[in-house]
Amino acid sequence: MDDIVQIQVPLPHIRSVNTWLLRGEPLTLVDTGPYGDEAFAALKKGLKAAGVRVEDLELVLITHHHLDHSGLATTIAAQSGARIAALDRAAAYGEHYAERSEADRRFSHALMRHHGVPDTVIDANEGFWDFIRDASDPWHTDEVIRNGDTVRAGGRDLAVVARPGHSTTDTLFVDEVDRLAFVGDHLLASVSSNTEVYPALEPDGTRPRARVEYLSSLRRTAAMPLARLLSGHGDPITDHAQLVDRRFEEHRRRCDRILDVLRAGRASAYEITTHLWSPRTVAGQPLLVVWEVLGHLDLLLDAGAVTERITEDGSEYGVADFAIRDDYTNAELPGGGAVVPVDRHAHSDPIG
């Protein structure tokens, strides 16, 4: 795989993000790293080690709109003249990144309040949104691509496959000849991907059930005849079908732990987080842990295991809580597998 070079770019809080250099015509970079001098210097160093300059790049492919995958796209294009290609949904987000991020912030504040997060905790985590503002940069997409298209990159014909879930803009770039795919954060080797709970195209809309959609996307990916998945973080994946099976098992376990919490009575999503993670994790990552719990609650809602209640409290949206259905006995998770008691003490921390 000398024609594909992995370049790791530093990323605060997560250590690094993978970018992938594809030799061949056109000379291509898949994902970019976050906006900023440190990340750009690391990218240039990695390219130099591969015998390439930023100025040589001809195409930038973006797997999804998150800042660690798109933040340097405009910088690279300005220095090299490279064209930027992205899925239509990602392209729409990138064109108005600051406005979309601000809409996401407002939506997320309302979401957290609706699900029981105290205002003091929300206010204490404004640094999360400051980081998003500082490490992102809008970009203009020269080649807007759609699900089912084919893009020529690095001497390869890559099929464009939309796989929403982790984000609404997740895209796989699949080389069917070599049975490999560039998958962004759709599937990671060492940790389960979180699923964002805000719509990229409709920031004022209601909460999408992203985790339900994500598991459906994973099931479709598991059926693909791939030998290697090159992801946005961590090592390449060579056993993707088995890894997807493990991810489904992890979801079943967390669903079971949430049911254990609800057996003691109704609880908000935020209250449930306090049973699953340490106080430090809950206080430091309130949006991410609420996303994680809501995703599993949505699986349980779809399975008919729990109910959601909205109580008016004078706020715009009220406060939500959840309870086990009175007639619940057993249920099926989307994609297969019963929600059953499994090692109730098993869990992963921190959030991926």
Secondary structure, DSSP 8 states (H G I E B T S, - for coil): -TTEEEEEEEETTTEEEEEEEE-SSS-EEE----SSHHHHHHHHHHHHHTT--GGG--EEEESSSSHHHHTTHHHHHHHH--EEEEEHHHHHHHHTHHHHHHHHHHHHHHHHHHTT--HHHHHHTHHHHHHHHHT------SEEE-TT-EEEETTEEEEEEE--SSSTT-EEEEETTTTEEEEETSS-SSS------S-SS-TTS----HHHHHHHHHHHHHTS--SEEEESSSS-BS-HHHHHHHHHHHHHHHHHHHHHHHTTS-B-HHHHHHHHS-HHHHHH-HHHHHHHHHHHHHHHHHTTSEEEEEE--SSSS-EEEEEE-TT----B-TTS-B-----TT----S--
